[in-house]
Each structure stands twice: as structure tokens, then as C-alpha cells.
Amino acid sequence: MEILWAPWRMEYVSSGNREGGCIFCPRDDRGQDEERLILFKGNLSIVLMNRYPYINGHLLVAPLRHVSSLDALLPEEKLDLITAVEKSIGVLKEVMSPGGFNVGLNLGRVAGAGVEEHIHFHVVPRWSGDTNYMTVLGEVRVIPEHIQATYRKLLPFFRKFEIK
């Protein structure tokens, strides 16, 4: 039997909900940005890495305001949110050179929303051949780079821009 080790996940899995609230709602303490995998916090949007990524570079882009639907967003929040998605794609292109992207949001629990009370876009970089037998047959994802290494690689590029 083959064993796939992912020791970096154990700390998070066994910790319960240490976050204490919504993962997308920012806190005043910016000292926890790396632990929370926050890459960027603008005036109206936030970009963070997905703790359970489909693949390296899987980002989450959310409005700062805690809302559960697109129609609850103000026009300026909608513009800022889609601009943050666009900028996130630009950073991923520059740093990771994917061949394409899946971008979307899941509205409601039955649609697959893990955090349905705070809308968020998924930005998933894709490469030719990135689906392998482990995902197809074993429902196991192989993530080739440690999540903290990807975070450190992306962070300087998110610090370069301001989303207006």
C-alpha cells in the first residue's frame, strides 16, 4: 500500500475552528495574515488562499462586508470584487504561468458553498494534465507545493497593487 503524507494539514484539521467566526471577515490584527493565508486586503475586498485547494494557487476573493448574495452588494463593492478577481488572475499568471483558470462562486449550500453566508469567488489556476489518476480514481488531491511556500511566492506580487 502506498502512503501519501500531508503533515501540514494535520495542525489545521485537529485544531477545530480556531478562527472564531467567518474566515473572510478581516480582523484588526494584521499580524495573523500569514497564518490566515491573507494575501491582500483592500478597502472593499480581500484575497486569501484556500486551505483546502484543488491545486496550488487556489485563491478565494470576497467582499469585506459580510453578505450572502450578489444582490446584497453595493455597485462599488461589485466593481471592487471583480477587479480583485482580475488582479488575482494577473498575479497567478505572472508567478505560476498556468494555461488557464476556473473562476466561479457557489451560491447556497446545495450549490457547494462551504461558507454560504459570505460570498466569495474561487480563482483556480489550471495546467494541461493537472488532473491525475489519484483525483479520478481515489478522490485524493496531490498538491505538489506546500501551501506556505505558495503563500510566500504570491505575497510580494499582491503587495505591488492596490485594488481601487
C-alpha positions in Angstrom: 0.0 0.0 0.0 1.2 3.5 -0.9 1.0 6.2 1.7 0.6 9.9 0.8 1.8 12.2 3.6 0.4 15.7 4.0 1.6 16.6 7.5 0.9 20.3 7.1 -2.9 19.6 7.1 -2.9 17.9 10.5 -2.5 21.0 12.6 -5.5 22.7 10.8 -7.7 19.5 10.8 -7.1 18.8 14.5 -7.4 22.4 15.7 -11.1 22.8 15.3 -12.4 26.3 14.4 -9.7 28.4 15.9 -10.6 31.3 13.6 -13.6 32.1 15.7 -16.0 33.4 13.1 -16.1 34.0 9.4 -12.8 33.2 7.6 -13.4 36.1 5.2 -14.1 38.8 7.7 -10.9 40.7 8.4 -9.7 41.5 11.9 -7.8 44.5 13.1 -4.8 42.3 14.0 -2.9 42.1 10.6 -0.2 40.1 12.4 -2.2 36.9 11.6 -2.4 37.5 7.9 0.2 34.7 7.1 -1.5 32.2 9.4 -4.9 33.1 7.9 -3.3 33.0 4.4 -4.5 36.5 3.6 -2.6 37.9 0.6 -4.4 41.2 0.2 -6.9 43.3 2.0 -8.2 46.4 0.2 -10.9 48.9 1.0 -13.8 46.6 -0.1 -12.3 43.2 -1.0 -10.0 40.5 0.5 -7.9 37.8 -1.3 -6.7 34.7 0.6 -5.6 31.3 -0.2 -7.9 28.3 0.0 -6.8 26.0 2.9 -8.2 23.0 1.0 -7.1 23.9 -2.5 -8.0 22.0 -5.7 -4.5 22.8 -6.8 -1.6 25.1 -5.9 -2.6 28.8 -6.2 -6.3 28.2 -5.5 -7.4 31.7 -4.3 -10.6 33.0 -2.6 -11.8 36.6 -3.3 -14.5 38.0 -1.2 -16.1 41.3 -0.3 -15.1 42.7 3.1 -18.7 43.2 4.0 -20.3 40.0 5.3 -23.1 39.3 2.7 -24.5 36.1 1.3 -25.7 37.2 -2.1 -24.6 39.2 -5.1 -27.7 41.4 -5.0 -26.7 42.5 -1.4 -23.6 44.1 -2.7 -23.3 47.8 -3.5 -22.3 48.7 -7.0 -18.8 49.8 -5.8 -18.4 46.5 -4.0 -19.2 44.6 -7.1 -16.7 46.5 -9.2 -14.0 46.1 -6.5 -14.7 42.4 -6.2 -14.4 41.7 -9.9 -11.3 43.9 -10.1 -9.8 41.8 -7.2 -10.5 38.7 -9.2 -8.9 40.2 -12.3 -5.8 41.2 -10.3 -5.6 37.8 -8.7 -5.6 36.2 -12.2 -2.8 38.6 -13.2 -0.6 37.7 -10.2 -1.2 33.9 -10.8 -0.3 34.3 -14.5 2.9 36.2 -13.6 4.1 33.9 -10.7 2.8 30.4 -11.7 2.2 30.6 -15.5 -1.0 28.5 -15.7 -2.5 27.6 -19.0 -6.0 28.7 -17.9 -8.3 29.3 -15.0 -11.6 28.2 -13.4 -13.3 31.2 -11.8 -16.7 31.0 -10.1 -18.8 31.2 -6.9 -21.1 28.7 -5.3 -24.3 30.4 -4.1 -26.1 28.3 -1.4 -25.2 25.1 0.4 -26.8 22.9 -2.3 -24.6 24.6 -4.9 -21.5 23.6 -2.9 -20.9 26.7 -0.9 -18.7 25.8 2.1 -19.3 29.3 3.6 -22.6 30.2 2.3 -23.2 33.2 4.5 -20.2 35.2 3.0 -20.0 35.1 -0.8 -16.6 34.5 -2.4 -15.1 33.7 -5.8 -12.8 30.8 -6.4 -9.9 31.5 -8.7 -8.3 28.2 -9.6 -5.2 28.1 -11.9 -5.2 25.2 -14.3 -2.4 23.5 -16.3 -2.6 20.9 -19.1 -2.7 17.5 -17.5 -3.2 18.7 -13.9 -5.9 16.1 -13.2 -4.2 12.8 -12.4 -5.3 9.2 -11.5 -5.3 9.9 -7.8 -8.1 12.5 -8.2 -10.0 10.5 -10.7 -9.8 7.1 -9.0 -9.0 7.7 -5.4 -10.7 11.1 -4.7 -7.3 12.3 -3.4 -5.7 15.6 -4.4 -1.9 15.8 -4.8 -0.7 19.3 -4.2 3.0 19.5 -5.3 4.0 22.5 -3.2 3.5 23.3 0.5 0.7 25.9 1.0 3.1 28.2 2.9 5.6 28.1 0.1 2.9 29.1 -2.4 1.8 31.9 0.0 5.4 33.3 0.3 5.7 33.1 -3.5 2.5 35.1 -4.2 2.5 37.6 -1.3 5.1 40.0 -2.8 3.1 40.3 -6.0 -0.1 41.1 -4.1 1.7 43.8 -2.2 2.5 45.6 -5.5 -1.0 46.6 -6.3 -3.8 48.5 -4.7 -7.3 47.5 -5.7 -9.5 50.6 -6.1 
